[in-house]
Amino acid sequence: MEFIRHALDGVVEIRPRLVPDSRGSFFESFRRSAFEAEGLIGDFVQTNRSRSHAAGTVRGLHYQLAPSAQGKLVSVVRGAVFDVAVDLRRSSPTFGKHVAVTLTAASGAELHIPPGFAHGFCTLEPDTEVLYAVTSYYAPERERAIFWADPALGIDWPTPPDGARLSDKDLRAPLLADAPDLF
């Protein structure tokens, strides 16, 4: 595995070593010892899978408050996404900054996101499926969101705001400046 560190502390892209053969390919998507050697969280307690029918579907930017804050390991098992992590740690020098990467099923690349970040993605292909492991159980009473297209975040989403498919919850999410509960 190749671990590519991004500008936000703890956000790491993991690129697997693909082993191709006549049948297809094989790769390790998680190896605890490799993650620990890189100082990454790997104590996952739940995996989630989402399927989005249309390209341009946006899910996020979601997070959970402590003590249920979630670290995530995000991968794509079908299709492709524009994946985003936003630093919500008020004491961080990168507070309000983001990292965005393209994850595809074909590449097998993953994104490690530590607790204290909001996460979201935009599907780039129809029938995209995302799989992500989390370090804390889902706690609806601690779930929060930031508005995905908040201009203050400066995220260059691949779909325009009027073309995105969103849930009602994500449409009503506050701007970062108006979010009462952060880290």
KOLFI-859281 format. One record per residue: residue in three letters; residue number from 1; x, y, z of N, C-alpha, C, O in turn. Coordinates in nm, 4 decimals, m for minus. Layout:
r_k_n_u_n_v_n_w_ca_u_ca_v_ca_w_c_u_c_v_c_w_o_u_o_v_o_w
ALA_NUM_X_Y_Z_X_Y_Z_X_Y_Z_X_Y_Z .
...
END
This chain:
r_k_n_u_n_v_n_w_ca_u_ca_v_ca_w_c_u_c_v_c_w_o_u_o_v_o_w
MET_1_0.0842_m0.1180_0.0000_0.0000_0.0000_0.0000_0.0882_0.1235_0.0000_0.1938_0.1282_0.0631 .
GLU_2_0.0408_0.2229_m0.0729_0.1080_0.3525_m0.0721_0.0194_0.4504_0.0047_m0.0997_0.4617_m0.0243 .
PHE_3_0.0760_0.5206_0.1017_0.0024_0.6153_0.1848_0.0417_0.7567_0.1421_0.1576_0.7963_0.1541 .
ILE_4_m0.0554_0.8317_0.0925_m0.0302_0.9674_0.0439_m0.0950_1.0652_0.1401_m0.2173_1.0726_0.1512 .
ARG_5_m0.0105_1.1397_0.2092_m0.0596_1.2378_0.3075_m0.1018_1.3646_0.2364_m0.0360_1.4110_0.1434 .
HIS_6_m0.2130_1.4194_0.2821_m0.2637_1.5440_0.2256_m0.2380_1.6588_0.3227_m0.1839_1.6377_0.4312 .
ALA_7_m0.2760_1.7781_0.2847_m0.2452_1.8980_0.3632_m0.3161_1.9019_0.4986_m0.2747_1.9771_0.5869 .
LEU_8_m0.4206_1.8236_0.5164_m0.4930_1.8212_0.6435_m0.4455_1.7018_0.7253_m0.4493_1.5879_0.6786 .
ASP_9_m0.4010_1.7288_0.8471_m0.3442_1.6260_0.9327_m0.4405_1.5093_0.9524_m0.5535_1.5280_0.9976 .
GLY_10_m0.3956_1.3902_0.9184_m0.4749_1.2696_0.9368_m0.5517_1.2235_0.8146_m0.5963_1.1089_0.8096 .
VAL_11_m0.5681_1.3110_0.7151_m0.6375_1.2715_0.5926_m0.5328_1.2107_0.4987_m0.4395_1.2778_0.4546 .
VAL_12_m0.5512_1.0832_0.4702_m0.4507_1.0090_0.3938_m0.5208_0.9280_0.2850_m0.6193_0.8589_0.3109 .
GLU_13_m0.4689_0.9376_0.1645_m0.5166_0.8550_0.0542_m0.4344_0.7272_0.0524_m0.3116_0.7312_0.0614 .
ILE_14_m0.5017_0.6148_0.0410_m0.4337_0.4859_0.0397_m0.4523_0.4254_m0.0991_m0.5644_0.4030_m0.1447 .
ARG_15_m0.3408_0.4001_m0.1639_m0.3442_0.3379_m0.2966_m0.2913_0.1955_m0.2843_m0.1755_0.1746_m0.2480 .
PRO_16_m0.3758_0.0984_m0.3144_m0.3329_m0.0406_m0.2990_m0.2402_m0.0843_m0.4121_m0.2349_m0.0230_m0.5188 .
ARG_17_m0.1685_m0.1909_m0.3853_m0.0880_m0.2541_m0.4892_m0.1782_m0.3575_m0.5555_m0.2106_m0.4602_m0.4959 .
LEU_18_m0.2184_m0.3295_m0.6793_m0.3032_m0.4225_m0.7542_m0.2190_m0.5380_m0.8063_m0.1100_m0.5178_m0.8599 .
VAL_19_m0.2708_m0.6589_m0.7899_m0.2043_m0.7785_m0.8410_m0.2945_m0.8359_m0.9501_m0.3894_m0.9086_m0.9207 .
PRO_20_m0.2647_m0.8032_m1.0756_m0.3507_m0.8514_m1.1845_m0.3128_m0.9923_m1.2291_m0.1981_m1.0351_m1.2165 .
ASP_21_m0.4108_m1.0616_m1.2806_m0.3871_m1.1889_m1.3479_m0.4947_m1.2052_m1.4542_m0.5720_m1.1125_m1.4785 .
SER_22_m0.5007_m1.3210_m1.5176_m0.5943_m1.3417_m1.6284_m0.7406_m1.3332_m1.5854_m0.8281_m1.3119_m1.6694 .
ARG_23_m0.7685_m1.3495_m1.4554_m0.9068_m1.3462_m1.4066_m0.9531_m1.2061_m1.3692_m1.0732_m1.1802_m1.3609 .
GLY_24_m0.8574_m1.1150_m1.3463_m0.8901_m0.9809_m1.2982_m0.7770_m0.9292_m1.2122_m0.6633_m0.9188_m1.2583 .
SER_25_m0.8073_m0.8962_m1.0860_m0.7017_m0.8481_m0.9978_m0.7397_m0.8725_m0.8520_m0.8545_m0.9032_m0.8196 .
PHE_26_m0.6395_m0.8579_m0.7654_m0.6549_m0.8721_m0.6220_m0.5784_m0.7581_m0.5567_m0.4756_m0.7141_m0.6081 .
PHE_27_m0.6299_m0.7094_m0.4407_m0.5533_m0.6146_m0.3612_m0.6025_m0.6166_m0.2180_m0.7177_m0.6505_m0.1907 .
GLU_28_m0.5132_m0.5798_m0.1266_m0.5502_m0.5632_0.0134_m0.6090_m0.4244_0.0291_m0.5476_m0.3261_m0.0122 .
SER_29_m0.7274_m0.4152_0.0883_m0.7870_m0.2841_0.1117_m0.7636_m0.2351_0.2542_m0.7779_m0.1162_0.2828 .
PHE_30_m0.7277_m0.3269_0.3429_m0.6968_m0.2880_0.4804_m0.6022_m0.3892_0.5409_m0.6234_m0.5100_0.5304 .
ARG_31_m0.4976_m0.3390_0.6043_m0.4044_m0.4219_0.6803_m0.3715_m0.3431_0.8061_m0.3030_m0.2410_0.8007 .
ARG_32_m0.4211_m0.3918_0.9194_m0.4063_m0.3190_1.0461_m0.2612_m0.2780_1.0718_m0.2349_m0.1637_1.1093 .
SER_33_m0.1680_m0.3694_1.0522_m0.0278_m0.3383_1.0829_0.0248_m0.2235_0.9963_0.1015_m0.1406_1.0451 .
ALA_34_m0.0145_m0.2173_0.8709_0.0296_m0.1082_0.7826_m0.0321_0.0242_0.8262_0.0352_0.1272_0.8256 .
PHE_35_m0.1594_0.0221_0.8639_m0.2252_0.1434_0.9119_m0.1618_0.1914_1.0420_m0.1364_0.3107_1.0585 .
GLU_36_m0.1364_0.0994_1.1339_m0.0736_0.1363_1.2614_0.0652_0.1939_1.2391_0.1035_0.2898_1.3062 .
ALA_37_0.1413_0.1372_1.1461_0.2753_0.1883_1.1162_0.2698_0.3322_1.0645_0.3647_0.4086_1.0818 .
GLU_38_0.1576_0.3686_1.0008_0.1388_0.5042_0.9495_0.0708_0.5961_1.0514_0.0492_0.7143_1.0246 .
GLY_39_0.0373_0.5406_1.1689_m0.0283_0.6204_1.2730_m0.1745_0.6479_1.2452_m0.2299_0.7461_1.2947 .
LEU_40_m0.2383_0.5615_1.1658_m0.3779_0.5816_1.1282_m0.4710_0.4973_1.2140_m0.4338_0.3904_1.2624 .
ILE_41_m0.5916_0.5471_1.2318_m0.6943_0.4766_1.3072_m0.7420_0.3575_1.2247_m0.7690_0.3702_1.1053 .
GLY_42_m0.7518_0.2437_1.2884_m0.7984_0.1260_1.2167_m0.8893_0.0389_1.2997_m0.9111_m0.0773_1.2654 .
ASP_43_m0.9431_0.0918_1.4081_m1.0310_0.0149_1.4945_m1.1758_0.0389_1.4514_m1.2491_0.1142_1.5155 .
PHE_44_m1.2152_m0.0256_1.3432_m1.3467_m0.0026_1.2853_m1.4520_m0.0899_1.3533_m1.4263_m0.2062_1.3843 .
VAL_45_m1.5707_m0.0332_1.3764_m1.6777_m0.1039_1.4470_m1.8016_m0.1256_1.3600_m1.8906_m0.2024_1.3966 .
GLN_46_m1.8073_m0.0586_1.2459_m1.9268_m0.0674_1.1612_m1.8855_m0.0358_1.0182_m1.7989_0.0487_0.9959 .
THR_47_m1.9465_m0.1028_0.9218_m1.9284_m0.0649_0.7815_m2.0631_m0.0257_0.7252_m2.1665_m0.0825_0.7605 .
ASN_48_m2.0598_0.0725_0.6369_m2.1806_0.1245_0.5734_m2.1604_0.1214_0.4227_m2.0486_0.1333_0.3726 .
ARG_49_m2.2698_0.1055_0.3530_m2.2646_0.1028_0.2067_m2.3788_0.1871_0.1532_m2.4932_0.1727_0.1964 .
SER_50_m2.3478_0.2752_0.0590_m2.4539_0.3541_m0.0036_m2.4492_0.3311_m0.1540_m2.3433_0.3083_m0.2125 .
ARG_51_m2.5665_0.3377_m0.2142_m2.5775_0.3256_m0.3593_m2.6541_0.4468_m0.4081_m2.7602_0.4807_m0.3556 .
SER_52_m2.5991_0.5110_m0.5087_m2.6632_0.6289_m0.5674_m2.6925_0.5992_m0.7135_m2.6039_0.5596_m0.7892 .
HIS_53_m2.8167_0.6185_m0.7515_m2.8583_0.5844_m0.8880_m2.8030_0.6793_m0.9933_m2.7628_0.6347_m1.1007 .
ALA_54_m2.8001_0.8081_m0.9650_m2.7633_0.9064_m1.0663_m2.6272_0.9690_m1.0389_m2.5881_0.9877_m0.9237 .
ALA_55_m2.5561_1.0007_m1.1457_m2.4359_1.0833_m1.1324_m2.4821_1.2208_m1.0840_m2.5920_1.2650_m1.1175 .
GLY_56_m2.3984_1.2879_m1.0057_m2.4359_1.4180_m0.9514_m2.5108_1.4099_m0.8200_m2.5615_1.5110_m0.7716 .
THR_57_m2.5187_1.2900_m0.7608_m2.5788_1.2756_m0.6288_m2.4758_1.3185_m0.5246_m2.3619_1.2718_m0.5259 .
VAL_58_m2.5164_1.4072_m0.4353_m2.4276_1.4543_m0.3293_m2.4796_1.4019_m0.1960_m2.5982_1.4140_m0.1650 .
ARG_59_m2.3901_1.3442_m0.1184_m2.4210_1.2981_0.0175_m2.3209_1.3665_0.1100_m2.2002_1.3451_0.0987 .
GLY_60_m2.3714_1.4485_0.2009_m2.2817_1.5169_0.2935_m2.3048_1.6661_0.2922_m2.3908_1.7183_0.2213 .
LEU_61_m2.2302_1.7282_0.3678_m2.1113_1.6963_0.4448_m2.1515_1.6578_0.5862_m2.2019_1.7420_0.6605 .
HIS_62_m2.1305_1.5329_0.6249_m2.1800_1.4777_0.7506_m2.0676_1.4552_0.8512_m1.9519_1.4343_0.8148 .
TYR_63_m2.1056_1.4601_0.9792_m2.0152_1.4245_1.0878_m2.0967_1.3917_1.2115_m2.2163_1.4203_1.2176 .
GLN_64_m2.0317_1.3316_1.3096_m2.0944_1.3030_1.4384_m2.0113_1.3680_1.5478_m1.8885_1.3725_1.5398 .
LEU_65_m2.0799_1.4185_1.6507_m2.0138_1.4818_1.7639_m1.9563_1.3785_1.8590_m2.0017_1.2642_1.8631 .
ALA_66_m1.8558_1.4197_1.9355_m1.7988_1.3348_2.0412_m1.9068_1.3090_2.1460_m1.9907_1.3963_2.1679 .
PRO_67_m1.9083_1.1972_2.2092_m1.8082_1.0919_2.2019_m1.8314_0.9923_2.0883_m1.7710_0.8850_2.0873 .
SER_68_m1.9164_1.0257_1.9947_m1.9469_0.9355_1.8829_m1.8820_0.9799_1.7525_m1.9195_0.9324_1.6454 .
ALA_69_m1.7844_1.0710_1.7606_m1.7158_1.1179_1.6393_m1.6562_0.9972_1.5666_m1.6029_0.9050_1.6284 .
GLN_70_m1.6668_1.0008_1.4337_m1.6252_0.8857_1.3542_m1.5018_0.9152_1.2698_m1.4949_1.0166_1.2004 .
GLY_71_m1.4051_0.8247_1.2772_m1.3029_0.8173_1.1748_m1.3594_0.7289_1.0649_m1.4399_0.6397_1.0918 .
LYS_72_m1.3176_0.7530_0.9413_m1.3728_0.6765_0.8286_m1.2633_0.6279_0.7352_m1.1593_0.6919_0.7203 .
LEU_73_m1.2880_0.5158_0.6737_m1.2073_0.4646_0.5644_m1.3042_0.4437_0.4486_m1.3862_0.3520_0.4509 .
VAL_74_m1.2939_0.5300_0.3468_m1.3921_0.5375_0.2390_m1.3350_0.4729_0.1127_m1.2213_0.4991_0.0734 .
SER_75_m1.4167_0.3882_0.0502_m1.3775_0.3271_m0.0771_m1.4995_0.3190_m0.1685_m1.6135_0.3329_m0.1241 .
VAL_76_m1.4734_0.2965_m0.2953_m1.5790_0.2839_m0.3958_m1.5743_0.1427_m0.4509_m1.4699_0.0969_m0.4972 .
VAL_77_m1.6876_0.0737_m0.4461_m1.6927_m0.0630_m0.4980_m1.7564_m0.0711_m0.6370_m1.7466_m0.1732_m0.7051 .
ARG_78_m1.8211_0.0371_m0.6777_m1.8739_0.0474_m0.8143_m1.8812_0.1947_m0.8503_m1.9341_0.2752_m0.7737 .
GLY_79_m1.8280_0.2302_m0.9671_m1.8367_0.3681_m1.0130_m1.7224_0.4551_m0.9638_m1.6089_0.4095_m0.9495 .
ALA_80_m1.7552_0.5836_m0.9376_m1.6533_0.6809_m0.8979_m1.7184_0.7957_m0.8223_m1.8340_0.8302_m0.8466 .
VAL_81_m1.6414_0.8549_m0.7291_m1.6888_0.9708_m0.6536_m1.5801_1.0764_m0.6431_m1.4608_1.0475_m0.6520 .
PHE_82_m1.6248_1.1983_m0.6240_m1.5423_1.3112_m0.5823_m1.5624_1.3157_m0.4319_m1.6702_1.3526_m0.3853 .
ASP_83_m1.4601_1.2787_m0.3549_m1.4717_1.2594_m0.2107_m1.4063_1.3760_m0.1372_m1.2970_1.4196_m0.1734 .
VAL_84_m1.4743_1.4265_m0.0329_m1.4305_1.5483_0.0351_m1.4272_1.5284_0.1867_m1.5176_1.4685_0.2449 .
ALA_85_m1.3211_1.5799_0.2490_m1.3098_1.5865_0.3945_m1.2841_1.7321_0.4324_m1.1963_1.7968_0.3753 .
VAL_86_m1.3612_1.7842_0.5297_m1.3476_1.9226_0.5757_m1.3080_1.9222_0.7229_m1.3731_1.8572_0.8048 .
ASP_87_m1.2027_1.9937_0.7561_m1.1523_2.0017_0.8928_m1.2455_2.0881_0.9775_m1.2620_2.2070_0.9503 .
LEU_88_m1.3065_2.0284_1.0804_m1.3977_2.1006_1.1704_m1.3390_2.1191_1.3102_m1.4114_2.1533_1.4038 .
ARG_89_m1.2089_2.0968_1.3249_m1.1424_2.1117_1.4541_m1.1042_2.2586_1.4728_m1.0092_2.3072_1.4115 .
ARG_90_m1.1791_2.3282_1.5579_m1.1588_2.4730_1.5756_m1.0146_2.5103_1.6103_m0.9683_2.6172_1.5705 .
SER_91_m0.9434_2.4258_1.6827_m0.8065_2.4580_1.7231_m0.7030_2.4242_1.6152_m0.5841_2.4507_1.6333 .
SER_92_m0.7461_2.3673_1.5058_m0.6544_2.3261_1.3996_m0.6169_2.4449_1.3107_m0.7015_2.5295_1.2822 .
PRO_93_m0.4919_2.4519_1.2672_m0.4532_2.5579_1.1735_m0.5198_2.5425_1.0363_m0.5182_2.6352_0.9553 .
THR_94_m0.5783_2.4248_1.0110_m0.6473_2.4024_0.8833_m0.7996_2.3990_0.9000_m0.8703_2.3456_0.8145 .
PHE_95_m0.8502_2.4561_1.0105_m0.9951_2.4614_1.0333_m1.0650_2.5233_0.9119_m1.0247_2.6288_0.8629 .
GLY_96_m1.1709_2.4558_0.8640_m1.2486_2.5045_0.7501_m1.1884_2.4733_0.6147_m1.2498_2.5033_0.5123 .
LYS_97_m1.0703_2.4141_0.6110_m1.0066_2.3743_0.4849_m1.0525_2.2335_0.4479_m1.1047_2.1594_0.5313 .
HIS_98_m1.0320_2.1988_0.3224_m1.0762_2.0673_0.2767_m0.9715_1.9981_0.1905_m0.8784_2.0599_0.1390 .
VAL_99_m0.9906_1.8682_0.1772_m0.9178_1.7844_0.0830_m1.0226_1.7183_m0.0041_m1.1257_1.6727_0.0454 .
ALA_100_m0.9965_1.7132_m0.1339_m1.0875_1.6460_m0.2271_m1.0056_1.5531_m0.3166_m0.9035_1.5933_m0.3724 .
VAL_101_m1.0511_1.4293_m0.3297_m0.9850_1.3317_m0.4160_m1.0917_1.2571_m0.4952_m1.2071_1.2487_m0.4532 .
THR_102_m1.0528_1.2045_m0.6075_m1.1411_1.1175_m0.6847_m1.1084_0.9733_m0.6484_m0.9936_0.9299_m0.6583 .
LEU_103_m1.2098_0.9004_m0.6067_m1.1964_0.7588_m0.5757_m1.2758_0.6799_m0.6787_m1.3894_0.7152_m0.7105 .
THR_104_m1.2165_0.5738_m0.7304_m1.2855_0.4892_m0.8279_m1.2771_0.3431_m0.7867_m1.1841_0.3016_m0.7177 .
ALA_105_m1.3747_0.2671_m0.8298_m1.3709_0.1230_m0.8050_m1.2513_0.0611_m0.8759_m1.1879_m0.0299_m0.8225 .
ALA_106_m1.2203_0.1089_m0.9943_m1.1115_0.0508_m1.0720_m0.9754_0.0670_m1.0049_m0.8915_m0.0227_m1.0128 .
SER_107_m0.9530_0.1800_m0.9394_m0.8217_0.2040_m0.8774_m0.8094_0.1368_m0.7411_m0.6990_0.1022_m0.6991 .
GLY_108_m0.9214_0.1178_m0.6715_m0.9181_0.0616_m0.5376_m0.8691_0.1591_m0.4319_m0.8584_0.1216_m0.3152 .
ALA_109_m0.8391_0.2827_m0.4687_m0.7900_0.3818_m0.3726_m0.8958_0.4103_m0.2669_m1.0159_0.4007_m0.2923 .
GLU_110_m0.8483_0.4454_m0.1478_m0.9353_0.4745_m0.0345_m0.8932_0.6072_0.0271_m0.7836_0.6569_0.0014 .
LEU_111_m0.9816_0.6638_0.1087_m0.9474_0.7860_0.1812_m0.9711_0.7623_0.3294_m1.0808_0.7248_0.3709 .
HIS_112_m0.8673_0.7846_0.4083_m0.8760_0.7759_0.5545_m0.9056_0.9159_0.6067_m0.8334_1.0109_0.5765 .
ILE_113_m1.0127_0.9278_0.6858_m1.0551_1.0560_0.7424_m1.0668_1.0377_0.8932_m1.1458_0.9550_0.9388 .
PRO_114_m0.9892_1.1137_0.9721_m0.9965_1.0972_1.1174_m1.1191_1.1657_1.1769_m1.1846_1.2446_1.1087 .
PRO_115_m1.1511_1.1369_1.3027_m1.2591_1.2108_1.3699_m1.2270_1.3603_1.3691_m1.1105_1.4002_1.3673 .
GLY_116_m1.3324_1.4421_1.3704_m1.3138_1.5870_1.3686_m1.3297_1.6479_1.2310_m1.3075_1.7675_1.2122 .
PHE_117_m1.3680_1.5660_1.1353_m1.3865_1.6111_0.9968_m1.5292_1.5833_0.9513_m1.5912_1.4857_0.9936 .
ALA_118_m1.5804_1.6703_0.8647_m1.7040_1.6412_0.7930_m1.6651_1.5665_0.6658_m1.5568_1.5877_0.6113 .
HIS_119_m1.7530_1.4801_0.6195_m1.7263_1.4007_0.5001_m1.8452_1.4063_0.4060_m1.9604_1.4071_0.4495 .
GLY_120_m1.8164_1.4102_0.2774_m1.9207_1.4039_0.1765_m1.8633_1.3623_0.0431_m1.7417_1.3593_0.0243 .
PHE_121_m1.9522_1.3303_m0.0495_m1.9056_1.2950_m0.1833_m2.0122_1.3262_m0.2860_m2.1304_1.3399_m0.2546 .
CYS_122_m1.9663_1.3372_m0.4109_m2.0535_1.3551_m0.5267_m2.0242_1.2411_m0.6220_m1.9086_1.2171_m0.6571 .
THR_123_m2.1289_1.1701_m0.6645_m2.1086_1.0589_m0.7567_m2.0745_1.1125_m0.8958_m2.1327_1.2104_m0.9426 .
LEU_124_m1.9798_1.0467_m0.9595_m1.9357_1.0861_m1.0930_m1.9918_0.9955_m1.2015_m1.9839_1.0274_m1.3202 .
GLU_125_m2.0488_0.8818_m1.1604_m2.1059_0.7853_m1.2541_m2.2385_0.7353_m1.1991_m2.2593_0.7365_m1.0778 .
PRO_126_m2.3291_0.6911_m1.2872_m2.4536_0.6313_m1.2383_m2.4253_0.5016_m1.1625_m2.3223_0.4372_m1.1828 .
ASP_127_m2.5175_0.4654_m1.0759_m2.5105_0.3405_m0.9993_m2.3775_0.3234_m0.9265_m2.3153_0.2173_m0.9319 .
THR_128_m2.3354_0.4287_m0.8591_m2.2118_0.4244_m0.7813_m2.2412_0.3719_m0.6414_m2.3406_0.4093_m0.5790 .
GLU_129_m2.1524_0.2841_m0.5931_m2.1645_0.2296_m0.4585_m2.0397_0.2629_m0.3783_m1.9272_0.2390_m0.4222 .
VAL_130_m2.0621_0.3187_m0.2596_m1.9542_0.3577_m0.1699_m1.9612_0.2706_m0.0452_m2.0688_0.2470_0.0096 .
LEU_131_m1.8465_0.2237_m0.0017_m1.8345_0.1427_0.1193_m1.7414_0.2175_0.2135_m1.6320_0.2584_0.1746 .
TYR_132_m1.7853_0.2350_0.3377_m1.6954_0.2995_0.4327_m1.7076_0.2368_0.5701_m1.8167_0.2077_0.6192 .
ALA_133_m1.5918_0.2174_0.6296_m1.5821_0.1650_0.7651_m1.5693_0.2834_0.8594_m1.5062_0.3834_0.8253 .
VAL_134_m1.6288_0.2728_0.9780_m1.6260_0.3827_1.0750_m1.5772_0.3325_1.2110_m1.5890_0.2143_1.2434 .
THR_135_m1.5222_0.4253_1.2894_m1.4628_0.3905_1.4184_m1.5593_0.4051_1.5358_m1.5260_0.3662_1.6477 .
SER_136_m1.6771_0.4599_1.5125_m1.7821_0.4690_1.6155_m1.9148_0.4324_1.5514_m1.9352_0.4520_1.4316 .
TYR_137_m2.0045_0.3789_1.6331_m2.1360_0.3418_1.5822_m2.2168_0.4659_1.5447_m2.1963_0.5742_1.5995 .
TYR_138_m2.3081_0.4479_1.4512_m2.3981_0.5558_1.4128_m2.4812_0.5972_1.5343_m2.5417_0.5137_1.6015 .
ALA_139_m2.4826_0.7277_1.5606_m2.5582_0.7829_1.6733_m2.6416_0.8995_1.6208_m2.5919_1.0119_1.6139 .
PRO_140_m2.7683_0.8750_1.5834_m2.8484_0.9801_1.5201_m2.8600_1.1073_1.6028_m2.8720_1.2160_1.5462 .
GLU_141_m2.8567_1.0964_1.7349_m2.8682_1.2159_1.8189_m2.7417_1.3022_1.8137_m2.7448_1.4179_1.8556 .
ARG_142_m2.6319_1.2482_1.7634_m2.5056_1.3224_1.7530_m2.4700_1.3565_1.6084_m2.3667_1.4181_1.5820 .
GLU_143_m2.5555_1.3164_1.5157_m2.5297_1.3415_1.3737_m2.5529_1.4897_1.3411_m2.6502_1.5502_1.3861 .
ARG_144_m2.4617_1.5460_1.2623_m2.4714_1.6855_1.2187_m2.4279_1.6928_1.0725_m2.3770_1.5958_1.0162 .
ALA_145_m2.4492_1.8101_1.0122_m2.4085_1.8314_0.8730_m2.3733_1.9777_0.8514_m2.4189_2.0661_0.9239 .
ILE_146_m2.2921_2.0006_0.7511_m2.2566_2.1340_0.7020_m2.3072_2.1399_0.5582_m2.3023_2.0399_0.4866 .
PHE_147_m2.3559_2.2567_0.5156_m2.4077_2.2702_0.3793_m2.2964_2.2423_0.2780_m2.1905_2.3050_0.2820 .
TRP_148_m2.3210_2.1500_0.1897_m2.2209_2.0996_0.0954_m2.1631_2.2081_0.0057_m2.0449_2.2029_m0.0281 .
ALA_149_m2.2434_2.3059_m0.0334_m2.1990_2.4087_m0.1287_m2.1703_2.5419_m0.0591_m2.1801_2.6470_m0.1223 .
ASP_150_m2.1357_2.5397_0.0680_m2.1002_2.6611_0.1420_m1.9841_2.7301_0.0690_m1.8761_2.6723_0.0572 .
PRO_151_m2.0052_2.8529_0.0201_m1.8985_2.9214_m0.0542_m1.7718_2.9423_0.0281_m1.6621_2.9484_m0.0273 .
ALA_152_m1.7863_2.9532_0.1599_m1.6691_2.9740_0.2459_m1.5734_2.8547_0.2434_m1.4551_2.8705_0.2736 .
LEU_153_m1.6222_2.7369_0.2082_m1.5378_2.6183_0.2036_m1.4537_2.6116_0.0764_m1.3475_2.5493_0.0757 .
GLY_154_m1.4997_2.6748_m0.0307_m1.4236_2.6784_m0.1551_m1.4080_2.5443_m0.2241_m1.3089_2.5213_m0.2934 .
ILE_155_m1.5039_2.4564_m0.2062_m1.4964_2.3242_m0.2699_m1.5438_2.3362_m0.4144_m1.6531_2.3864_m0.4406 .
ASP_156_m1.4615_2.2903_m0.5071_m1.4944_2.2956_m0.6498_m1.5643_2.1644_m0.6888_m1.5048_2.0766_m0.7513 .
TRP_157_m1.6917_2.1541_m0.6502_m1.7686_2.0322_m0.6769_m1.7833_2.0108_m0.8275_m1.7890_2.1078_m0.9031 .
PRO_158_m1.7894_1.8857_m0.8716_m1.8011_1.8575_m1.0146_m1.9431_1.8734_m1.0700_m1.9655_1.8533_m1.1894 .
THR_159_m2.0369_1.9087_m0.9856_m2.1744_1.9310_m1.0317_m2.2206_2.0662_m0.9794_m2.1879_2.1026_m0.8665 .
PRO_160_m2.2957_2.1410_m1.0587_m2.3430_2.2714_m1.0111_m2.4523_2.2547_m0.9053_m2.5226_2.1537_m0.9044 .
PRO_161_m2.4668_2.3531_m0.8161_m2.5680_2.3414_m0.7099_m2.7087_2.3116_m0.7618_m2.7836_2.2383_m0.6972 .
ASP_162_m2.7453_2.3668_m0.8764_m2.8808_2.3430_m0.9279_m2.8939_2.2077_m0.9969_m3.0043_2.1688_m1.0349 .
GLY_163_m2.7826_2.1347_m1.0139_m2.7886_2.0037_m1.0783_m2.7662_1.8878_m0.9830_m2.7765_1.7717_m1.0224 .
ALA_164_m2.7355_1.9190_m0.8574_m2.7061_1.8135_m0.7604_m2.8340_1.7489_m0.7087_m2.9365_1.8152_m0.6927 .
ARG_165_m2.8266_1.6198_m0.6832_m2.9361_1.5467_m0.6185_m2.9000_1.5341_m0.4714_m2.7965_1.4774_m0.4363 .
LEU_166_m2.9873_1.5879_m0.3850_m2.9596_1.5928_m0.2415_m3.0794_1.5466_m0.1608_m3.1931_1.5499_m0.2079 .
SER_167_m3.0520_1.5033_m0.0382_m3.1615_1.4738_0.0549_m3.2133_1.6059_0.1113_m3.1443_1.7078_0.1065 .
ASP_168_m3.3339_1.6033_0.1641_m3.3884_1.7232_0.2291_m3.3004_1.7664_0.3449_m3.2799_1.8859_0.3662 .
LYS_169_m3.2481_1.6703_0.4199_m3.1613_1.7004_0.5334_m3.0376_1.7777_0.4875_m2.9990_1.8762_0.5505 .
ASP_170_m2.9753_1.7335_0.3780_m2.8549_1.8006_0.3295_m2.8857_1.9380_0.2710_m2.8026_2.0286_0.2779 .
LEU_171_m3.0035_1.9536_0.2139_m3.0429_2.0862_0.1630_m3.0603_2.1877_0.2754_m3.0390_2.3073_0.2552 .
ARG_172_m3.0992_2.1402_0.3942_m3.1239_2.2289_0.5082_m3.0027_2.2467_0.5997_m3.0110_2.3204_0.6980 .
ALA_173_m2.8922_2.1819_0.5703_m2.7746_2.1895_0.6577_m2.7240_2.3332_0.6659_m2.7313_2.4071_0.5678 .
PRO_174_m2.6722_2.3736_0.7833_m2.6231_2.5110_0.7992_m2.4878_2.5320_0.7318_m2.4153_2.4369_0.7026 .
LEU_175_m2.4564_2.6570_0.7084_m2.3221_2.6949_0.6650_m2.2255_2.6694_0.7795_m2.2669_2.6613_0.8951 .
LEU_176_m2.0990_2.6569_0.7488_m1.9995_2.6342_0.8534_m2.0056_2.7445_0.9584_m1.9985_2.7152_1.0777 .
ALA_177_m2.0184_2.8691_0.9178_m2.0203_2.9822_1.0113_m2.1402_2.9768_1.1055_m2.1365_3.0355_1.2137 .
ASP_178_m2.2460_2.9072_1.0657_m2.3680_2.8992_1.1474_m2.3824_2.7673_1.2226_m2.4806_2.7469_1.2940 .
ALA_179_m2.2860_2.6786_1.2069_m2.2941_2.5475_1.2713_m2.2591_2.5619_1.4203_m2.1483_2.6034_1.4543 .
PRO_180_m2.3532_2.5277_1.5082_m2.3264_2.5466_1.6512_m2.2361_2.4393_1.7109_m2.1648_2.4658_1.8077 .
ASP_181_m2.2380_2.3207_1.6558_m2.1676_2.2071_1.7161_m2.0531_2.1603_1.6272_m2.0751_2.0957_1.5248 .
LEU_182_m1.9317_2.1933_1.6669_m1.8139_2.1473_1.5946_m1.7184_2.0820_1.6943_m1.7605_2.0421_1.8029 .
PHE_183_m1.5947_2.0709_1.6598_m1.4974_2.0052_1.7469_m1.4029_2.1064_1.8080_m1.3138_2.0694_1.8844 .
END
